[in-house]
Amino acid sequence: MTALRPEHDAGQDGPYEQGAYEAAGAFEAAVDRLADPLNDPLPGRHASPWFRADNIPAEASGAQAEPPAQAEPQAQAKAKARAPQGVQSPEGAPREWYDPERFERDWYGQQTPAPAPVRAPAPAPAPAPVPAPVPETRVQPAPLPFPLDDETIGLRTGLEPDQAGDAESFRESEPDSEGTDPEPRTGGRAERRRAAKGRGRRHAEQRPDTAATAATQADKPMSRVEARRAARAAKDSPAVVASRVTGELFITLGVLMLLFVTYQLWWTNVRADQYAGKETHKIQDDWAKGDRNPGVFEAGQGFAIIHIPKLDVVAPIAEGISKEKVLDRGMIGHYGEGALRTAMPSAKQGNFALAGHRNTHGEPFRYINRLNPGDLIVVETQDAYYTYKTTKTLPQTSPSNVSVIDPVPQGSGFTGPGRYLTLTTCTPEFTSTYRLIVWGKMVDERPRSKGKPDALVG
């Protein structure tokens, strides 16, 4: 603890008496005790070993101050004697681990000139104030003199129904307990009920777009478990796979059937017409060269040409009724083999029977059902033109009824031998269930040297 100091006299206005500190060395001993950390009441502030009686300014002590010129060299000499050697301040005064300048500044005042003031940077211009939104003003209905109550509405016999509705609207438009001004309502109870029903519909109309919500959720990253669940959900089930395979099979089958129908109804006709046209030109060229001789012909060999002017049909006639060699090539076959052998046009009597497709493969006999009695049919050979007149048509008969191609066909109306023509084909169209028969009788035989008959010229 520090030494006790004499108390100041309550009636004394001046400083303490100097006699108590004028003893030799008393002031220096007091200062040394202040340097002791255990006795210093303000450690680290004014306790300094450099604080000595000879360093105290004259105005701080009660003793008479020395002249400045003599006091300053004497203080510097004493300070240099007490300072440890080797540590000097910039002014030549000794310095230790503490800051002696701080103590000198505390006791002697500011010794260095104050730094020049630094001009503070100009502040940035403040942003322009945003104008506050102007509150929306709502027109309030004129208040009624008094509010009404739903519970006493039946007792207000003095009010008209319109006045009761206006009073109720006034009550509902009054400010609530918090001071807010609710939206005014107009109309009576029925109108408010209709408005309440309309709000439900408006809420339903104002629902957010589910597609946008799903897209927003899809943008969020998924965890590993969620990714696995999503992968399993995206994987098709066996039933879906089976149905998909079945659908693909049906589609493939449908495409194949469509291609087959296209082939049968269109492509076979194209190919048959091409082959039949080439065969017709070949027969005519052979006749012009004299390479063909009348007589017995091989199966599939063309030997005549049939003309049906009413149907605009011109097709080659080949020996035999083979489907692959004759009929499917667009030609007309002659019954000339086995038990179904019939006469040739040049024979003096007999039945010249022919067969041809009604549908597909050139379909030369497709419209022979349109032939009527009296229509002419011309068979052109290497030597002559044979003209037949249609006499009768059998719309339908069994495929096994071979009597229709007999020398005197049954059902044709012919009663005796003669020179006849029989045309056979399938019926109904696009089937081979039955046979359609057309009969004719020869009415003219004209050598080629005399030119074409009138049926072909006209």
One Martini backbone bead per residue (centre of mass of N, CA, C, O) as a GRO file, in nm:
protein
  458
    1MET     BB    1   0.101   0.033   0.014
    2THR     BB    2   0.059   0.350   0.039
    3ALA     BB    3   0.132   0.632   0.177
    4LEU     BB    4   0.029   0.854   0.389
    5ARG     BB    5  -0.155   1.146   0.369
    6PRO     BB    6  -0.219   1.451   0.444
    7GLU     BB    7  -0.480   1.605   0.539
    8HIS     BB    8  -0.713   1.820   0.450
    9ASP     BB    9  -0.823   2.108   0.531
   10ALA     BB   10  -1.138   2.215   0.543
   11GLY     BB   11  -1.054   2.538   0.570
   12GLN     BB   12  -0.850   2.494   0.339
   13ASP     BB   13  -0.777   2.620   0.009
   14GLY     BB   14  -0.510   2.536  -0.030
   15PRO     BB   15  -0.246   2.366  -0.032
   16TYR     BB   16  -0.046   2.171   0.075
   17GLU     BB   17   0.191   2.128   0.285
   18GLN     BB   18   0.545   2.134   0.242
   19GLY     BB   19   0.674   2.013   0.504
   20ALA     BB   20   0.615   1.702   0.459
   21TYR     BB   21   0.818   1.708   0.170
   22GLU     BB   22   1.108   1.853   0.261
   23ALA     BB   23   1.254   1.624   0.313
   24ALA     BB   24   1.517   1.438   0.254
   25GLY     BB   25   1.407   1.198   0.012
   26ALA     BB   26   1.090   1.175   0.032
   27PHE     BB   27   1.000   1.200  -0.264
   28GLU     BB   28   1.167   0.967  -0.383
   29ALA     BB   29   1.045   0.741  -0.210
   30ALA     BB   30   0.756   0.772  -0.314
   31VAL     BB   31   0.819   0.711  -0.609
   32ASP     BB   32   0.941   0.427  -0.569
   33ARG     BB   33   0.677   0.308  -0.459
   34LEU     BB   34   0.516   0.347  -0.726
   35ALA     BB   35   0.698   0.134  -0.889
   36ASP     BB   36   0.559  -0.071  -0.729
   37PRO     BB   37   0.325  -0.306  -0.798
   38LEU     BB   38   0.211  -0.336  -0.498
   39ASN     BB   39   0.184   0.004  -0.454
   40ASP     BB   40   0.045   0.065  -0.716
   41PRO     BB   41  -0.261   0.200  -0.803
   42LEU     BB   42  -0.144   0.246  -1.120
   43PRO     BB   43  -0.065   0.022  -1.319
   44GLY     BB   44   0.105   0.127  -1.612
   45ARG     BB   45   0.086   0.452  -1.606
   46HIS     BB   46   0.297   0.626  -1.370
   47ALA     BB   47   0.501   0.399  -1.320
   48SER     BB   48   0.834   0.519  -1.309
   49PRO     BB   49   1.184   0.531  -1.288
   50TRP     BB   50   1.183   0.829  -1.425
   51PHE     BB   51   1.035   0.923  -1.174
   52ARG     BB   52   1.145   1.229  -1.051
   53ALA     BB   53   1.206   1.514  -0.886
   54ASP     BB   54   1.394   1.633  -1.120
   55ASN     BB   55   1.149   1.584  -1.352
   56ILE     BB   56   0.969   1.781  -1.236
   57PRO     BB   57   0.802   2.031  -1.284
   58ALA     BB   58   0.770   2.335  -1.150
   59GLU     BB   59   0.452   2.355  -1.148
   60ALA     BB   60   0.416   2.075  -0.980
   61SER     BB   61   0.586   2.194  -0.766
   62GLY     BB   62   0.659   2.385  -0.477
   63ALA     BB   63   0.914   2.454  -0.580
   64GLN     BB   64   1.155   2.623  -0.727
   65ALA     BB   65   1.230   2.686  -1.039
   66GLU     BB   66   1.443   2.641  -1.278
   67PRO     BB   67   1.600   2.735  -1.523
   68PRO     BB   68   1.582   2.619  -1.837
   69ALA     BB   69   1.882   2.612  -1.915
   70GLN     BB   70   1.962   2.437  -1.653
   71ALA     BB   71   1.751   2.203  -1.629
   72GLU     BB   72   1.789   2.040  -1.889
   73PRO     BB   73   2.089   1.939  -1.862
   74GLN     BB   74   2.046   1.808  -1.584
   75ALA     BB   75   1.825   1.598  -1.665
   76GLN     BB   76   1.988   1.454  -1.884
   77ALA     BB   77   2.221   1.362  -1.704
   78LYS     BB   78   2.059   1.190  -1.506
   79ALA     BB   79   1.929   1.004  -1.714
   80LYS     BB   80   2.199   0.890  -1.828
   81ALA     BB   81   2.299   0.767  -1.560
   82ARG     BB   82   2.044   0.566  -1.519
   83ALA     BB   83   2.077   0.445  -1.783
   84PRO     BB   84   2.133   0.194  -1.977
   85GLN     BB   85   2.360   0.064  -2.168
   86GLY     BB   86   2.288   0.065  -2.528
   87VAL     BB   87   2.011   0.234  -2.479
   88GLN     BB   88   1.868   0.452  -2.713
   89SER     BB   89   1.723   0.723  -2.813
   90PRO     BB   90   1.674   0.944  -3.057
   91GLU     BB   91   1.761   1.182  -2.840
   92GLY     BB   92   1.959   1.003  -2.628
   93ALA     BB   93   1.767   0.855  -2.456
   94PRO     BB   94   1.683   0.614  -2.263
   95ARG     BB   95   1.553   0.270  -2.320
   96GLU     BB   96   1.310   0.032  -2.264
   97TRP     BB   97   1.043  -0.204  -2.259
   98TYR     BB   98   0.899   0.043  -2.235
   99ASP     BB   99   0.710   0.350  -2.270
  100PRO     BB  100   0.844   0.660  -2.218
  101GLU     BB  101   0.676   0.853  -2.394
  102ARG     BB  102   0.416   0.819  -2.238
  103PHE     BB  103   0.516   0.945  -1.970
  104GLU     BB  104   0.612   1.213  -2.086
  105ARG     BB  105   0.330   1.290  -2.198
  106ASP     BB  106   0.184   1.285  -1.922
  107TRP     BB  107   0.389   1.502  -1.777
  108TYR     BB  108   0.483   1.709  -2.034
  109GLY     BB  109   0.338   1.650  -2.280
  110GLN     BB  110   0.345   1.746  -2.595
  111GLN     BB  111   0.650   1.716  -2.803
  112THR     BB  112   0.508   1.673  -3.071
  113PRO     BB  113   0.376   1.742  -3.351
  114ALA     BB  114   0.088   1.746  -3.486
  115PRO     BB  115  -0.075   1.602  -3.715
  116ALA     BB  116  -0.212   1.639  -4.000
  117PRO     BB  117  -0.505   1.666  -4.120
  118VAL     BB  118  -0.726   1.437  -4.263
  119ARG     BB  119  -0.917   1.412  -4.533
  120ALA     BB  120  -1.214   1.318  -4.575
  121PRO     BB  121  -1.405   1.143  -4.761
  122ALA     BB  122  -1.648   1.169  -4.966
  123PRO     BB  123  -1.955   1.099  -4.960
  124ALA     BB  124  -2.184   0.908  -5.090
  125PRO     BB  125  -2.448   0.927  -5.260
  126ALA     BB  126  -2.760   0.908  -5.195
  127PRO     BB  127  -3.022   0.747  -5.265
  128ALA     BB  128  -3.306   0.771  -5.401
  129PRO     BB  129  -3.605   0.800  -5.297
  130VAL     BB  130  -3.871   0.596  -5.260
  131PRO     BB  131  -4.178   0.613  -5.329
  132ALA     BB  132  -4.453   0.582  -5.172
  133PRO     BB  133  -4.724   0.411  -5.180
  134VAL     BB  134  -5.036   0.473  -5.271
  135PRO     BB  135  -5.310   0.441  -5.121
  136GLU     BB  136  -5.597   0.281  -5.158
  137THR     BB  137  -5.902   0.408  -5.228
  138ARG     BB  138  -6.214   0.359  -5.067
  139VAL     BB  139  -6.544   0.357  -5.102
  140GLN     BB  140  -6.771   0.432  -4.867
  141PRO     BB  141  -7.049   0.382  -4.740
  142ALA     BB  142  -7.306   0.518  -4.607
  143PRO     BB  143  -7.387   0.544  -4.296
  144LEU     BB  144  -7.580   0.447  -4.062
  145PRO     BB  145  -7.712   0.539  -3.763
  146PHE     BB  146  -7.730   0.218  -3.711
  147PRO     BB  147  -7.683  -0.090  -3.612
  148LEU     BB  148  -7.734  -0.427  -3.682
  149ASP     BB  149  -7.900  -0.741  -3.602
  150ASP     BB  150  -7.972  -1.067  -3.664
  151GLU     BB  151  -8.147  -1.140  -3.405
  152THR     BB  152  -8.344  -0.863  -3.464
  153ILE     BB  153  -8.477  -0.874  -3.753
  154GLY     BB  154  -8.780  -0.957  -3.678
  155LEU     BB  155  -8.845  -0.668  -3.511
  156ARG     BB  156  -8.813  -0.482  -3.783
  157THR     BB  157  -9.097  -0.346  -3.898
  158GLY     BB  158  -9.002  -0.043  -3.983
  159LEU     BB  159  -8.835  -0.189  -4.204
  160GLU     BB  160  -8.730  -0.236  -4.496
  161PRO     BB  161  -8.577  -0.469  -4.685
  162ASP     BB  162  -8.366  -0.274  -4.804
  163GLN     BB  163  -8.277  -0.150  -4.531
  164ALA     BB  164  -8.179  -0.413  -4.400
  165GLY     BB  165  -7.958  -0.472  -4.609
  166ASP     BB  166  -7.801  -0.204  -4.564
  167ALA     BB  167  -7.743  -0.247  -4.261
  168GLU     BB  168  -7.581  -0.507  -4.294
  169SER     BB  169  -7.364  -0.385  -4.474
  170PHE     BB  170  -7.272  -0.176  -4.265
  171ARG     BB  171  -7.180  -0.374  -4.044
  172GLU     BB  172  -6.969  -0.532  -4.228
  173SER     BB  173  -6.804  -0.248  -4.298
  174GLU     BB  174  -6.690  -0.222  -4.036
  175PRO     BB  175  -6.453  -0.186  -3.832
  176ASP     BB  176  -6.245  -0.355  -3.659
  177SER     BB  177  -6.056  -0.400  -3.372
  178GLU     BB  178  -5.775  -0.329  -3.546
  179GLY     BB  179  -5.866  -0.098  -3.767
  180THR     BB  180  -5.957  -0.230  -4.010
  181ASP     BB  181  -6.077  -0.206  -4.354
  182PRO     BB  182  -6.303  -0.360  -4.491
  183GLU     BB  183  -6.468  -0.485  -4.745
  184PRO     BB  184  -6.733  -0.390  -4.893
  185ARG     BB  185  -7.074  -0.485  -4.884
  186THR     BB  186  -7.328  -0.592  -5.097
  187GLY     BB  187  -7.624  -0.667  -5.022
  188GLY     BB  188  -7.758  -0.947  -4.919
  189ARG     BB  189  -7.770  -1.272  -4.825
  190ALA     BB  190  -7.799  -1.397  -5.107
  191GLU     BB  191  -7.551  -1.259  -5.234
  192ARG     BB  192  -7.341  -1.378  -5.038
  193ARG     BB  193  -7.388  -1.670  -5.114
  194ARG     BB  194  -7.308  -1.644  -5.409
  195ALA     BB  195  -7.023  -1.541  -5.348
  196ALA     BB  196  -6.928  -1.795  -5.193
  197LYS     BB  197  -6.960  -1.987  -5.432
  198GLY     BB  198  -6.768  -1.830  -5.624
  199ARG     BB  199  -6.505  -1.864  -5.461
  200GLY     BB  200  -6.466  -2.165  -5.511
  201ARG     BB  201  -6.432  -2.136  -5.818
  202ARG     BB  202  -6.193  -1.941  -5.814
  203HIS     BB  203  -6.001  -2.129  -5.666
  204ALA     BB  204  -6.005  -2.347  -5.886
  205GLU     BB  205  -5.897  -2.154  -6.114
  206GLN     BB  206  -5.628  -2.061  -5.925
  207ARG     BB  207  -5.472  -2.295  -5.973
  208PRO     BB  208  -5.190  -2.424  -6.021
  209ASP     BB  209  -4.981  -2.553  -6.235
  210THR     BB  210  -4.897  -2.880  -6.250
  211ALA     BB  211  -4.666  -2.874  -6.454
  212ALA     BB  212  -4.496  -2.657  -6.312
  213THR     BB  213  -4.468  -2.807  -6.043
  214ALA     BB  214  -4.332  -3.059  -6.159
  215ALA     BB  215  -4.088  -2.908  -6.279
  216THR     BB  216  -3.985  -2.797  -6.009
  217GLN     BB  217  -3.947  -3.076  -5.872
  218ALA     BB  218  -3.748  -3.189  -6.093
  219ASP     BB  219  -3.510  -2.982  -6.026
  220LYS     BB  220  -3.467  -3.133  -5.783
  221PRO     BB  221  -3.267  -3.307  -5.604
  222MET     BB  222  -3.201  -3.646  -5.560
  223SER     BB  223  -3.180  -3.910  -5.398
  224ARG     BB  224  -3.094  -4.235  -5.404
  225VAL     BB  225  -3.368  -4.350  -5.326
  226GLU     BB  226  -3.536  -4.179  -5.521
  227ALA     BB  227  -3.393  -4.278  -5.777
  228ARG     BB  228  -3.473  -4.575  -5.748
  229ARG     BB  229  -3.776  -4.532  -5.747
  230ALA     BB  230  -3.787  -4.393  -6.023
  231ALA     BB  231  -3.669  -4.632  -6.182
  232ARG     BB  232  -3.889  -4.838  -6.104
  233ALA     BB  233  -4.126  -4.669  -6.214
  234ALA     BB  234  -4.008  -4.651  -6.514
  235LYS     BB  235  -4.031  -4.942  -6.523
  236ASP     BB  236  -4.161  -5.191  -6.689
  237SER     BB  237  -4.393  -5.413  -6.684
  238PRO     BB  238  -4.482  -5.720  -6.796
  239ALA     BB  239  -4.757  -5.632  -6.908
  240VAL     BB  240  -4.650  -5.401  -7.080
  241VAL     BB  241  -4.455  -5.567  -7.251
  242ALA     BB  242  -4.665  -5.766  -7.364
  243SER     BB  243  -4.850  -5.555  -7.495
  244ARG     BB  244  -4.631  -5.436  -7.675
  245VAL     BB  245  -4.563  -5.692  -7.833
  246THR     BB  246  -4.847  -5.745  -7.936
  247GLY     BB  247  -4.876  -5.481  -8.087
  248GLU     BB  248  -4.634  -5.525  -8.277
  249LEU     BB  249  -4.742  -5.781  -8.408
  250PHE     BB  250  -5.001  -5.661  -8.522
  251ILE     BB  251  -4.865  -5.447  -8.691
  252THR     BB  252  -4.697  -5.639  -8.862
  253LEU     BB  253  -4.935  -5.804  -8.970
  254GLY     BB  254  -5.080  -5.566  -9.103
  255VAL     BB  255  -4.852  -5.493  -9.297
  256LEU     BB  256  -4.841  -5.765  -9.442
  257MET     BB  257  -5.132  -5.767  -9.540
  258LEU     BB  258  -5.113  -5.509  -9.702
  259LEU     BB  259  -4.893  -5.611  -9.892
  260PHE     BB  260  -5.051  -5.853 -10.002
  261VAL     BB  261  -5.289  -5.697 -10.120
  262THR     BB  262  -5.120  -5.521 -10.305
  263TYR     BB  263  -5.007  -5.756 -10.467
  264GLN     BB  264  -5.276  -5.884 -10.564
  265LEU     BB  265  -5.434  -5.616 -10.677
  266TRP     BB  266  -5.172  -5.485 -10.837
  267TRP     BB  267  -4.903  -5.633 -10.910
  268THR     BB  268  -5.021  -5.874 -11.070
  269ASN     BB  269  -5.141  -5.701 -11.296
  270VAL     BB  270  -4.884  -5.576 -11.395
  271ARG     BB  271  -4.736  -5.837 -11.469
  272ALA     BB  272  -4.954  -5.969 -11.651
  273ASP     BB  273  -4.973  -5.742 -11.862
  274GLN     BB  274  -4.683  -5.759 -11.954
  275TYR     BB  275  -4.685  -6.055 -12.049
  276ALA     BB  276  -4.930  -6.046 -12.238
  277GLY     BB  277  -4.820  -5.831 -12.428
  278LYS     BB  278  -4.571  -5.988 -12.523
  279GLU     BB  279  -4.727  -6.239 -12.631
  280THR     BB  280  -4.892  -6.096 -12.846
  281HIS     BB  281  -4.650  -5.988 -13.014
  282LYS     BB  282  -4.525  -6.265 -13.070
  283ILE     BB  283  -4.759  -6.390 -13.227
  284GLN     BB  284  -4.769  -6.174 -13.452
  285ASP     BB  285  -4.476  -6.213 -13.549
  286ASP     BB  286  -4.503  -6.516 -13.626
  287TRP     BB  287  -4.721  -6.472 -13.840
  288ALA     BB  288  -4.554  -6.284 -14.022
  289LYS     BB  289  -4.317  -6.511 -14.061
  290GLY     BB  290  -4.435  -6.822 -14.049
  291ASP     BB  291  -4.365  -7.005 -13.776
  292ARG     BB  292  -4.667  -7.086 -13.749
  293ASN     BB  293  -4.859  -7.383 -13.712
  294PRO     BB  294  -5.127  -7.546 -13.741
  295GLY     BB  295  -5.232  -7.740 -13.443
  296VAL     BB  296  -5.049  -7.875 -13.208
  297PHE     BB  297  -4.994  -7.758 -12.873
  298GLU     BB  298  -4.830  -7.659 -12.619
  299ALA     BB  299  -4.799  -7.600 -12.299
  300GLY     BB  300  -4.827  -7.245 -12.289
  301GLN     BB  301  -4.889  -7.193 -12.586
  302GLY     BB  302  -4.944  -6.953 -12.810
  303PHE     BB  303  -5.228  -6.924 -13.079
  304ALA     BB  304  -5.422  -6.680 -12.983
  305ILE     BB  305  -5.678  -6.407 -13.005
  306ILE     BB  306  -5.890  -6.219 -12.797
  307HIS     BB  307  -6.202  -6.029 -12.859
  308ILE     BB  308  -6.380  -5.775 -12.654
  309PRO     BB  309  -6.528  -5.489 -12.730
  310LYS     BB  310  -6.713  -5.417 -12.484
  311LEU     BB  311  -6.449  -5.469 -12.270
  312ASP     BB  312  -6.167  -5.416 -12.387
  313VAL     BB  313  -6.042  -5.704 -12.484
  314VAL     BB  314  -5.690  -5.824 -12.508
  315ALA     BB  315  -5.587  -6.170 -12.537
  316PRO     BB  316  -5.409  -6.445 -12.498
  317ILE     BB  317  -5.401  -6.784 -12.619
  318ALA     BB  318  -5.343  -7.087 -12.442
  319GLU     BB  319  -5.234  -7.393 -12.367
  320GLY     BB  320  -5.419  -7.456 -12.117
  321ILE     BB  321  -5.493  -7.432 -11.731
  322SER     BB  322  -5.249  -7.328 -11.598
  323LYS     BB  323  -5.176  -7.126 -11.345
  324GLU     BB  324  -4.866  -7.065 -11.378
  325LYS     BB  325  -4.838  -7.070 -11.712
  326VAL     BB  326  -5.115  -6.899 -11.773
  327LEU     BB  327  -5.316  -6.742 -11.580
  328ASP     BB  328  -5.092  -6.575 -11.405
  329ARG     BB  329  -4.999  -6.433 -11.700
  330GLY     BB  330  -5.280  -6.320 -11.841
  331MET     BB  331  -5.396  -6.562 -11.975
  332ILE     BB  332  -5.587  -6.777 -12.183
  333GLY     BB  333  -5.731  -7.096 -12.143
  334HIS     BB  334  -5.734  -7.415 -12.299
  335TYR     BB  335  -5.930  -7.693 -12.317
  336GLY     BB  336  -5.667  -7.958 -12.402
  337GLU     BB  337  -5.675  -8.175 -12.156
  338GLY     BB  338  -5.786  -8.467 -12.135
  339ALA     BB  339  -6.115  -8.472 -12.026
  340LEU     BB  340  -6.110  -8.141 -12.103
  341ARG     BB  341  -6.119  -8.163 -12.398
  342THR     BB  342  -6.143  -7.940 -12.674
  343ALA     BB  343  -6.212  -7.765 -12.934
  344MET     BB  344  -6.137  -7.592 -13.214
  345PRO     BB  345  -6.218  -7.332 -13.416
  346SER     BB  346  -6.167  -7.503 -13.692
  347ALA     BB  347  -6.376  -7.684 -13.631
  348LYS     BB  348  -6.683  -7.803 -13.752
  349GLN     BB  349  -6.726  -7.912 -13.452
  350GLY     BB  350  -6.787  -7.783 -13.126
  351ASN     BB  351  -6.622  -7.678 -12.812
  352PHE     BB  352  -6.478  -7.363 -12.727
  353ALA     BB  353  -6.296  -7.364 -12.427
  354LEU     BB  354  -6.249  -7.113 -12.164
  355ALA     BB  355  -6.007  -6.960 -11.922
  356GLY     BB  356  -6.016  -6.706 -11.647
  357HIS     BB  357  -5.954  -6.436 -11.466
  358ARG     BB  358  -6.137  -6.206 -11.254
  359ASN     BB  359  -5.902  -6.174 -11.043
  360THR     BB  360  -5.623  -6.088 -11.093
  361HIS     BB  361  -5.382  -6.143 -11.313
  362GLY     BB  362  -5.534  -5.926 -11.523
  363GLU     BB  363  -5.840  -5.983 -11.535
  364PRO     BB  364  -6.002  -6.061 -11.824
  365PHE     BB  365  -6.297  -6.180 -11.679
  366ARG     BB  366  -6.439  -5.969 -11.486
  367TYR     BB  367  -6.690  -5.856 -11.706
  368ILE     BB  368  -6.868  -6.103 -11.831
  369ASN     BB  369  -7.143  -6.041 -11.680
  370ARG     BB  370  -7.211  -5.799 -11.901
  371LEU     BB  371  -7.298  -5.992 -12.103
  372ASN     BB  372  -7.512  -6.012 -12.380
  373PRO     BB  373  -7.722  -6.101 -12.595
  374GLY     BB  374  -7.528  -6.032 -12.906
  375ASP     BB  375  -7.252  -6.019 -12.826
  376LEU     BB  376  -6.924  -5.994 -12.948
  377ILE     BB  377  -6.672  -6.251 -13.032
  378VAL     BB  378  -6.318  -6.267 -13.115
  379VAL     BB  379  -6.107  -6.510 -13.288
  380GLU     BB  380  -5.758  -6.504 -13.346
  381THR     BB  381  -5.567  -6.641 -13.603
  382GLN     BB  382  -5.345  -6.730 -13.854
  383ASP     BB  383  -5.602  -6.766 -14.077
  384ALA     BB  384  -5.848  -6.643 -13.889
  385TYR     BB  385  -6.181  -6.515 -13.815
  386TYR     BB  386  -6.386  -6.570 -13.518
  387THR     BB  387  -6.736  -6.527 -13.475
  388TYR     BB  388  -6.929  -6.460 -13.177
  389LYS     BB  389  -7.250  -6.506 -13.018
  390THR     BB  390  -7.422  -6.427 -12.758
  391THR     BB  391  -7.675  -6.631 -12.567
  392LYS     BB  392  -7.572  -6.717 -12.261
  393THR     BB  393  -7.601  -6.708 -11.888
  394LEU     BB  394  -7.431  -6.850 -11.598
  395PRO     BB  395  -7.394  -6.729 -11.285
  396GLN     BB  396  -7.403  -7.029 -11.133
  397THR     BB  397  -7.172  -7.297 -11.044
  398SER     BB  398  -7.006  -7.573 -11.012
  399PRO     BB  399  -6.677  -7.674 -11.043
  400SER     BB  400  -6.776  -7.986 -11.121
  401ASN     BB  401  -6.931  -7.877 -11.383
  402VAL     BB  402  -6.836  -8.017 -11.694
  403SER     BB  403  -7.095  -7.994 -11.889
  404VAL     BB  404  -7.042  -7.694 -11.995
  405ILE     BB  405  -6.800  -7.831 -12.207
  406ASP     BB  406  -6.949  -7.972 -12.396
  407PRO     BB  407  -7.027  -8.009 -12.721
  408VAL     BB  408  -7.319  -7.999 -12.572
  409PRO     BB  409  -7.415  -7.788 -12.359
  410GLN     BB  410  -7.545  -7.778 -12.051
  411GLY     BB  411  -7.778  -7.511 -12.030
  412SER     BB  412  -7.747  -7.342 -12.317
  413GLY     BB  413  -7.983  -7.440 -12.542
  414PHE     BB  414  -7.856  -7.653 -12.704
  415THR     BB  415  -7.955  -7.935 -12.924
  416GLY     BB  416  -7.691  -7.953 -13.107
  417PRO     BB  417  -7.451  -7.965 -13.303
  418GLY     BB  418  -7.163  -7.731 -13.311
  419ARG     BB  419  -7.024  -7.395 -13.296
  420TYR     BB  420  -6.880  -7.322 -12.989
  421LEU     BB  421  -6.869  -7.100 -12.691
  422THR     BB  422  -6.676  -7.103 -12.371
  423LEU     BB  423  -6.688  -6.914 -12.061
  424THR     BB  424  -6.475  -6.924 -11.765
  425THR     BB  425  -6.520  -6.836 -11.406
  426CYS     BB  426  -6.513  -6.681 -11.113
  427THR     BB  427  -6.747  -6.691 -10.823
  428PRO     BB  428  -6.723  -6.449 -10.671
  429GLU     BB  429  -6.544  -6.201 -10.611
  430PHE     BB  430  -6.243  -6.306 -10.469
  431THR     BB  431  -6.336  -6.599 -10.550
  432SER     BB  432  -6.382  -6.990 -10.582
  433THR     BB  433  -6.669  -7.123 -10.536
  434TYR     BB  434  -6.764  -7.051 -10.825
  435ARG     BB  435  -6.919  -7.046 -11.159
  436LEU     BB  436  -6.898  -6.862 -11.463
  437ILE     BB  437  -7.116  -6.868 -11.758
  438VAL     BB  438  -7.050  -6.831 -12.122
  439TRP     BB  439  -7.233  -6.836 -12.428
  440GLY     BB  440  -7.160  -6.920 -12.784
  441LYS     BB  441  -7.203  -6.858 -13.146
  442MET     BB  442  -7.112  -6.910 -13.456
  443VAL     BB  443  -7.129  -6.647 -13.735
  444ASP     BB  444  -6.812  -6.619 -13.830
  445GLU     BB  445  -6.567  -6.680 -14.106
  446ARG     BB  446  -6.248  -6.508 -14.157
  447PRO     BB  447  -6.004  -6.453 -14.347
  448ARG     BB  448  -5.713  -6.272 -14.341
  449SER     BB  449  -5.717  -6.179 -14.642
  450LYS     BB  450  -6.003  -6.006 -14.582
  451GLY     BB  451  -5.970  -5.915 -14.305
  452LYS     BB  452  -6.139  -5.764 -14.079
  453PRO     BB  453  -6.399  -5.757 -13.903
  454ASP     BB  454  -6.656  -5.553 -13.808
  455ALA     BB  455  -6.610  -5.575 -13.495
  456LEU     BB  456  -6.306  -5.447 -13.524
  457VAL     BB  457  -6.352  -5.189 -13.698
  458GLY     BB  458  -6.574  -5.041 -13.525
   0.00000   0.00000   0.00000
